Amino acid sequence: MKKHLVKFKINGKTKQRTVVANDIYEAERLVRKEFGLSDMSRMLYVKTIKCGRYEYQVFGSTLYSEF
């Protein structure tokens, strides 16, 4: 369990949350659960997820693909 800093945009506002999760996928799921969104909802746009010294640039979602 590590801390993940999730930077995202919801309803046109940029926000960030720190969550404790095992991986980046679980971190995004926890943020979605906080706002009551499903895994396939496009209302949440994740920019980056930072864990330790690694910063993952997502630009969308880790749970689904645009293609």
Gaussian input, Z-matrix of N, CA and C with variables (Angstrom, degrees):
# hf/3-21g

backbone

0 1
 N
 C     1     B1
 C     2     B2     1     A1
 N     3     B3     2     A2     1     D1
 C     4     B4     3     A3     2     D2
 C     5     B5     4     A4     3     D3
 N     6     B6     5     A5     4     D4
 C     7     B7     6     A6     5     D5
 C     8     B8     7     A7     6     D6
 N     9     B9     8     A8     7     D7
 C    10    B10     9     A9     8     D8
 C    11    B11    10    A10     9     D9
 N    12    B12    11    A11    10    D10
 C    13    B13    12    A12    11    D11
 C    14    B14    13    A13    12    D12
 N    15    B15    14    A14    13    D13
 C    16    B16    15    A15    14    D14
 C    17    B17    16    A16    15    D15
 N    18    B18    17    A17    16    D16
 C    19    B19    18    A18    17    D17
 C    20    B20    19    A19    18    D18
 N    21    B21    20    A20    19    D19
 C    22    B22    21    A21    20    D20
 C    23    B23    22    A22    21    D21
 N    24    B24    23    A23    22    D22
 C    25    B25    24    A24    23    D23
 C    26    B26    25    A25    24    D24
 N    27    B27    26    A26    25    D25
 C    28    B28    27    A27    26    D26
 C    29    B29    28    A28    27    D27
 N    30    B30    29    A29    28    D28
 C    31    B31    30    A30    29    D29
 C    32    B32    31    A31    30    D30
 N    33    B33    32    A32    31    D31
 C    34    B34    33    A33    32    D32
 C    35    B35    34    A34    33    D33
 N    36    B36    35    A35    34    D34
 C    37    B37    36    A36    35    D35
 C    38    B38    37    A37    36    D36
 N    39    B39    38    A38    37    D37
 C    40    B40    39    A39    38    D38
 C    41    B41    40    A40    39    D39
 N    42    B42    41    A41    40    D40
 C    43    B43    42    A42    41    D41
 C    44    B44    43    A43    42    D42
 N    45    B45    44    A44    43    D43
 C    46    B46    45    A45    44    D44
 C    47    B47    46    A46    45    D45
 N    48    B48    47    A47    46    D46
 C    49    B49    48    A48    47    D47
 C    50    B50    49    A49    48    D48
 N    51    B51    50    A50    49    D49
 C    52    B52    51    A51    50    D50
 C    53    B53    52    A52    51    D51
 N    54    B54    53    A53    52    D52
 C    55    B55    54    A54    53    D53
 C    56    B56    55    A55    54    D54
 N    57    B57    56    A56    55    D55
 C    58    B58    57    A57    56    D56
 C    59    B59    58    A58    57    D57
 N    60    B60    59    A59    58    D58
 C    61    B61    60    A60    59    D59
 C    62    B62    61    A61    60    D60
 N    63    B63    62    A62    61    D61
 C    64    B64    63    A63    62    D62
 C    65    B65    64    A64    63    D63
 N    66    B66    65    A65    64    D64
 C    67    B67    66    A66    65    D65
 C    68    B68    67    A67    66    D66
 N    69    B69    68    A68    67    D67
 C    70    B70    69    A69    68    D68
 C    71    B71    70    A70    69    D69
 N    72    B72    71    A71    70    D70
 C    73    B73    72    A72    71    D71
 C    74    B74    73    A73    72    D72
 N    75    B75    74    A74    73    D73
 C    76    B76    75    A75    74    D74
 C    77    B77    76    A76    75    D75
 N    78    B78    77    A77    76    D76
 C    79    B79    78    A78    77    D77
 C    80    B80    79    A79    78    D78
 N    81    B81    80    A80    79    D79
 C    82    B82    81    A81    80    D80
 C    83    B83    82    A82    81    D81
 N    84    B84    83    A83    82    D82
 C    85    B85    84    A84    83    D83
 C    86    B86    85    A85    84    D84
 N    87    B87    86    A86    85    D85
 C    88    B88    87    A87    86    D86
 C    89    B89    88    A88    87    D87
 N    90    B90    89    A89    88    D88
 C    91    B91    90    A90    89    D89
 C    92    B92    91    A91    90    D90
 N    93    B93    92    A92    91    D91
 C    94    B94    93    A93    92    D92
 C    95    B95    94    A94    93    D93
 N    96    B96    95    A95    94    D94
 C    97    B97    96    A96    95    D95
 C    98    B98    97    A97    96    D96
 N    99    B99    98    A98    97    D97
 C   100   B100    99    A99    98    D98
 C   101   B101   100   A100    99    D99
 N   102   B102   101   A101   100   D100
 C   103   B103   102   A102   101   D101
 C   104   B104   103   A103   102   D102
 N   105   B105   104   A104   103   D103
 C   106   B106   105   A105   104   D104
 C   107   B107   106   A106   105   D105
 N   108   B108   107   A107   106   D106
 C   109   B109   108   A108   107   D107
 C   110   B110   109   A109   108   D108
 N   111   B111   110   A110   109   D109
 C   112   B112   111   A111   110   D110
 C   113   B113   112   A112   111   D111
 N   114   B114   113   A113   112   D112
 C   115   B115   114   A114   113   D113
 C   116   B116   115   A115   114   D114
 N   117   B117   116   A116   115   D115
 C   118   B118   117   A117   116   D116
 C   119   B119   118   A118   117   D117
 N   120   B120   119   A119   118   D118
 C   121   B121   120   A120   119   D119
 C   122   B122   121   A121   120   D120
 N   123   B123   122   A122   121   D121
 C   124   B124   123   A123   122   D122
 C   125   B125   124   A124   123   D123
 N   126   B126   125   A125   124   D124
 C   127   B127   126   A126   125   D125
 C   128   B128   127   A127   126   D126
 N   129   B129   128   A128   127   D127
 C   130   B130   129   A129   128   D128
 C   131   B131   130   A130   129   D129
 N   132   B132   131   A131   130   D130
 C   133   B133   132   A132   131   D131
 C   134   B134   133   A133   132   D132
 N   135   B135   134   A134   133   D133
 C   136   B136   135   A135   134   D134
 C   137   B137   136   A136   135   D135
 N   138   B138   137   A137   136   D136
 C   139   B139   138   A138   137   D137
 C   140   B140   139   A139   138   D138
 N   141   B141   140   A140   139   D139
 C   142   B142   141   A141   140   D140
 C   143   B143   142   A142   141   D141
 N   144   B144   143   A143   142   D142
 C   145   B145   144   A144   143   D143
 C   146   B146   145   A145   144   D144
 N   147   B147   146   A146   145   D145
 C   148   B148   147   A147   146   D146
 C   149   B149   148   A148   147   D147
 N   150   B150   149   A149   148   D148
 C   151   B151   150   A150   149   D149
 C   152   B152   151   A151   150   D150
 N   153   B153   152   A152   151   D151
 C   154   B154   153   A153   152   D152
 C   155   B155   154   A154   153   D153
 N   156   B156   155   A155   154   D154
 C   157   B157   156   A156   155   D155
 C   158   B158   157   A157   156   D156
 N   159   B159   158   A158   157   D157
 C   160   B160   159   A159   158   D158
 C   161   B161   160   A160   159   D159
 N   162   B162   161   A161   160   D160
 C   163   B163   162   A162   161   D161
 C   164   B164   163   A163   162   D162
 N   165   B165   164   A164   163   D163
 C   166   B166   165   A165   164   D164
 C   167   B167   166   A166   165   D165
 N   168   B168   167   A167   166   D166
 C   169   B169   168   A168   167   D167
 C   170   B170   169   A169   168   D168
 N   171   B171   170   A170   169   D169
 C   172   B172   171   A171   170   D170
 C   173   B173   172   A172   171   D171
 N   174   B174   173   A173   172   D172
 C   175   B175   174   A174   173   D173
 C   176   B176   175   A175   174   D174
 N   177   B177   176   A176   175   D175
 C   178   B178   177   A177   176   D176
 C   179   B179   178   A178   177   D177
 N   180   B180   179   A179   178   D178
 C   181   B181   180   A180   179   D179
 C   182   B182   181   A181   180   D180
 N   183   B183   182   A182   181   D181
 C   184   B184   183   A183   182   D182
 C   185   B185   184   A184   183   D183
 N   186   B186   185   A185   184   D184
 C   187   B187   186   A186   185   D185
 C   188   B188   187   A187   186   D186
 N   189   B189   188   A188   187   D187
 C   190   B190   189   A189   188   D188
 C   191   B191   190   A190   189   D189
 N   192   B192   191   A191   190   D190
 C   193   B193   192   A192   191   D191
 C   194   B194   193   A193   192   D192
 N   195   B195   194   A194   193   D193
 C   196   B196   195   A195   194   D194
 C   197   B197   196   A196   195   D195
 N   198   B198   197   A197   196   D196
 C   199   B199   198   A198   197   D197
 C   200   B200   199   A199   198   D198

   B1=1.4456
   B2=1.5320
   B3=1.3213
   B4=1.4568
   B5=1.5208
   B6=1.3173
   B7=1.4538
   B8=1.5225
   B9=1.3165
   B10=1.4563
   B11=1.5242
   B12=1.3106
   B13=1.4577
   B14=1.5239
   B15=1.3321
   B16=1.4617
   B17=1.5252
   B18=1.3372
   B19=1.4611
   B20=1.5201
   B21=1.3373
   B22=1.4541
   B23=1.5149
   B24=1.3206
   B25=1.4580
   B26=1.5214
   B27=1.3375
   B28=1.4582
   B29=1.5226
   B30=1.3249
   B31=1.4684
   B32=1.5232
   B33=1.3321
   B34=1.4530
   B35=1.5106
   B36=1.3247
   B37=1.4600
   B38=1.5255
   B39=1.3237
   B40=1.4578
   B41=1.5164
   B42=1.3380
   B43=1.4604
   B44=1.5170
   B45=1.3305
   B46=1.4580
   B47=1.5134
   B48=1.3156
   B49=1.4546
   B50=1.5279
   B51=1.3190
   B52=1.4573
   B53=1.5198
   B54=1.3354
   B55=1.4566
   B56=1.5238
   B57=1.3231
   B58=1.4614
   B59=1.5215
   B60=1.3466
   B61=1.4603
   B62=1.5187
   B63=1.3284
   B64=1.4681
   B65=1.5217
   B66=1.3402
   B67=1.4572
   B68=1.5270
   B69=1.3294
   B70=1.4569
   B71=1.5234
   B72=1.3152
   B73=1.4629
   B74=1.5264
   B75=1.3083
   B76=1.4629
   B77=1.5322
   B78=1.3373
   B79=1.4655
   B80=1.5205
   B81=1.3272
   B82=1.4674
   B83=1.5264
   B84=1.3137
   B85=1.4681
   B86=1.5258
   B87=1.3347
   B88=1.4591
   B89=1.5264
   B90=1.3302
   B91=1.4628
   B92=1.5280
   B93=1.3272
   B94=1.4669
   B95=1.5277
   B96=1.3215
   B97=1.4642
   B98=1.5258
   B99=1.3320
   B100=1.4633
   B101=1.5269
   B102=1.3410
   B103=1.4526
   B104=1.5273
   B105=1.3277
   B106=1.4580
   B107=1.5169
   B108=1.3310
   B109=1.4575
   B110=1.5171
   B111=1.3291
   B112=1.4613
   B113=1.5308
   B114=1.3346
   B115=1.4662
   B116=1.5250
   B117=1.3213
   B118=1.4658
   B119=1.5303
   B120=1.3082
   B121=1.4630
   B122=1.5241
   B123=1.3222
   B124=1.4643
   B125=1.5281
   B126=1.3293
   B127=1.4685
   B128=1.5202
   B129=1.3412
   B130=1.4572
   B131=1.5264
   B132=1.3308
   B133=1.4547
   B134=1.5231
   B135=1.3233
   B136=1.4678
   B137=1.5251
   B138=1.3326
   B139=1.4610
   B140=1.5228
   B141=1.3385
   B142=1.4603
   B143=1.5231
   B144=1.3316
   B145=1.4642
   B146=1.5180
   B147=1.3289
   B148=1.4577
   B149=1.5177
   B150=1.3222
   B151=1.4583
   B152=1.5258
   B153=1.3240
   B154=1.4618
   B155=1.5078
   B156=1.3135
   B157=1.4602
   B158=1.5191
   B159=1.3287
   B160=1.4637
   B161=1.5170
   B162=1.3253
   B163=1.4612
   B164=1.5293
   B165=1.3135
   B166=1.4606
   B167=1.5211
   B168=1.3316
   B169=1.4577
   B170=1.5191
   B171=1.3091
   B172=1.4588
   B173=1.5244
   B174=1.3195
   B175=1.4545
   B176=1.5236
   B177=1.3127
   B178=1.4625
   B179=1.5188
   B180=1.3340
   B181=1.4539
   B182=1.5194
   B183=1.3248
   B184=1.4579
   B185=1.5177
   B186=1.3302
   B187=1.4609
   B188=1.5202
   B189=1.3281
   B190=1.4595
   B191=1.5162
   B192=1.3074
   B193=1.4554
   B194=1.5184
   B195=1.3075
   B196=1.4648
   B197=1.5162
   B198=1.3183
   B199=1.4660
   B200=1.4924
   A1=108.63
   A2=114.36
   A3=121.44
   A4=109.68
   A5=115.17
   A6=119.92
   A7=109.00
   A8=116.00
   A9=122.94
   A10=108.14
   A11=116.46
   A12=122.16
   A13=107.30
   A14=115.99
   A15=122.04
   A16=108.27
   A17=116.43
   A18=122.08
   A19=107.02
   A20=116.08
   A21=120.21
   A22=111.07
   A23=114.98
   A24=122.30
   A25=107.29
   A26=115.86
   A27=121.52
   A28=108.01
   A29=115.81
   A30=122.48
   A31=112.12
   A32=117.74
   A33=121.91
   A34=115.55
   A35=118.03
   A36=121.69
   A37=109.71
   A38=116.32
   A39=121.59
   A40=109.29
   A41=115.47
   A42=121.44
   A43=109.25
   A44=115.29
   A45=120.81
   A46=109.39
   A47=115.46
   A48=122.08
   A49=108.60
   A50=115.65
   A51=121.60
   A52=107.38
   A53=115.81
   A54=121.29
   A55=108.85
   A56=115.94
   A57=121.67
   A58=107.02
   A59=116.24
   A60=121.09
   A61=109.84
   A62=115.13
   A63=121.11
   A64=112.28
   A65=117.73
   A66=121.27
   A67=109.71
   A68=116.57
   A69=120.31
   A70=111.65
   A71=117.67
   A72=121.46
   A73=110.91
   A74=115.84
   A75=120.52
   A76=110.77
   A77=116.79
   A78=120.50
   A79=110.65
   A80=117.40
   A81=119.78
   A82=110.78
   A83=117.87
   A84=120.73
   A85=111.60
   A86=117.58
   A87=120.77
   A88=111.73
   A89=117.48
   A90=120.79
   A91=109.60
   A92=116.97
   A93=120.61
   A94=111.11
   A95=116.58
   A96=120.85
   A97=110.50
   A98=117.20
   A99=121.50
   A100=111.60
   A101=117.12
   A102=121.34
   A103=112.83
   A104=118.15
   A105=121.86
   A106=113.65
   A107=117.42
   A108=122.00
   A109=110.52
   A110=116.39
   A111=120.38
   A112=109.89
   A113=116.72
   A114=121.19
   A115=112.57
   A116=118.28
   A117=121.49
   A118=113.04
   A119=118.90
   A120=121.97
   A121=110.25
   A122=115.20
   A123=120.51
   A124=112.23
   A125=117.57
   A126=120.74
   A127=112.03
   A128=117.40
   A129=122.49
   A130=108.89
   A131=116.96
   A132=123.00
   A133=107.74
   A134=116.62
   A135=121.99
   A136=108.85
   A137=116.05
   A138=120.97
   A139=110.17
   A140=116.21
   A141=120.64
   A142=110.05
   A143=114.31
   A144=122.06
   A145=106.62
   A146=116.35
   A147=120.77
   A148=109.88
   A149=115.71
   A150=122.47
   A151=107.76
   A152=116.18
   A153=119.68
   A154=110.04
   A155=117.00
   A156=120.28
   A157=112.71
   A158=117.71
   A159=122.26
   A160=110.41
   A161=115.50
   A162=120.98
   A163=107.79
   A164=115.56
   A165=122.31
   A166=108.86
   A167=117.29
   A168=122.08
   A169=107.55
   A170=116.80
   A171=121.81
   A172=111.03
   A173=119.11
   A174=125.23
   A175=112.04
   A176=116.34
   A177=121.56
   A178=109.10
   A179=114.85
   A180=120.85
   A181=109.82
   A182=116.34
   A183=120.65
   A184=111.06
   A185=117.26
   A186=121.17
   A187=113.77
   A188=118.61
   A189=120.84
   A190=108.68
   A191=115.81
   A192=121.69
   A193=109.47
   A194=117.26
   A195=122.43
   A196=112.00
   A197=118.53
   A198=121.35
   A199=112.29
   D1=119.93
   D2=179.33
   D3=-126.34
   D4=158.84
   D5=175.07
   D6=-80.41
   D7=136.41
   D8=177.33
   D9=-123.80
   D10=130.73
   D11=175.04
   D12=-99.02
   D13=112.71
   D14=-176.97
   D15=-104.92
   D16=119.35
   D17=176.22
   D18=-104.55
   D19=127.21
   D20=-173.51
   D21=-148.90
   D22=170.61
   D23=177.14
   D24=-125.30
   D25=128.67
   D26=177.12
   D27=-137.30
   D28=130.58
   D29=-178.69
   D30=54.44
   D31=35.11
   D32=177.54
   D33=81.23
   D34=0.00
   D35=-179.92
   D36=-110.61
   D37=134.72
   D38=178.01
   D39=-86.20
   D40=129.61
   D41=-179.33
   D42=-138.03
   D43=171.39
   D44=173.73
   D45=-146.69
   D46=149.14
   D47=179.21
   D48=-138.25
   D49=145.42
   D50=172.85
   D51=-105.86
   D52=122.96
   D53=-179.41
   D54=-128.47
   D55=154.93
   D56=177.28
   D57=-102.31
   D58=118.71
   D59=-175.90
   D60=-149.72
   D61=169.51
   D62=178.93
   D63=-81.98
   D64=-37.10
   D65=-178.14
   D66=-147.80
   D67=179.02
   D68=-175.41
   D69=-69.66
   D70=-28.13
   D71=179.69
   D72=-68.16
   D73=-44.21
   D74=177.87
   D75=-66.94
   D76=-35.32
   D77=178.22
   D78=-61.90
   D79=-43.77
   D80=178.13
   D81=-66.72
   D82=-39.25
   D83=178.43
   D84=-61.53
   D85=-39.03
   D86=178.89
   D87=-65.83
   D88=-38.40
   D89=177.50
   D90=-67.20
   D91=-42.58
   D92=177.87
   D93=-62.14
   D94=-39.42
   D95=179.58
   D96=-65.02
   D97=-37.39
   D98=179.36
   D99=-61.21
   D100=-37.75
   D101=-179.47
   D102=-93.57
   D103=-0.32
   D104=177.51
   D105=74.00
   D106=32.95
   D107=-179.35
   D108=-105.01
   D109=150.35
   D110=176.86
   D111=-80.00
   D112=171.15
   D113=-179.65
   D114=-67.22
   D115=-25.47
   D116=-177.42
   D117=-99.88
   D118=2.62
   D119=-179.39
   D120=-69.18
   D121=137.30
   D122=-178.94
   D123=-98.46
   D124=8.70
   D125=178.15
   D126=-70.51
   D127=-26.05
   D128=-179.23
   D129=-100.35
   D130=123.49
   D131=178.54
   D132=-115.96
   D133=108.38
   D134=-177.98
   D135=-86.46
   D136=126.36
   D137=177.59
   D138=-87.76
   D139=-61.87
   D140=-177.78
   D141=-140.46
   D142=155.82
   D143=172.12
   D144=-129.65
   D145=120.45
   D146=-178.01
   D147=-108.59
   D148=131.19
   D149=178.83
   D150=-136.57
   D151=109.34
   D152=-178.09
   D153=66.89
   D154=-127.31
   D155=179.21
   D156=-94.18
   D157=0.75
   D158=179.21
   D159=-99.35
   D160=135.43
   D161=176.62
   D162=-124.80
   D163=115.43
   D164=-178.27
   D165=-92.45
   D166=121.39
   D167=177.69
   D168=-89.50
   D169=111.70
   D170=-172.33
   D171=-96.74
   D172=-50.97
   D173=-178.53
   D174=53.33
   D175=57.11
   D176=178.45
   D177=150.08
   D178=-105.22
   D179=179.78
   D180=-149.93
   D181=148.68
   D182=174.03
   D183=-87.25
   D184=-12.42
   D185=-173.42
   D186=-92.72
   D187=-21.94
   D188=178.27
   D189=-140.99
   D190=162.43
   D191=-179.82
   D192=-111.17
   D193=148.29
   D194=178.48
   D195=-76.09
   D196=-19.67
   D197=-175.32
   D198=-92.76

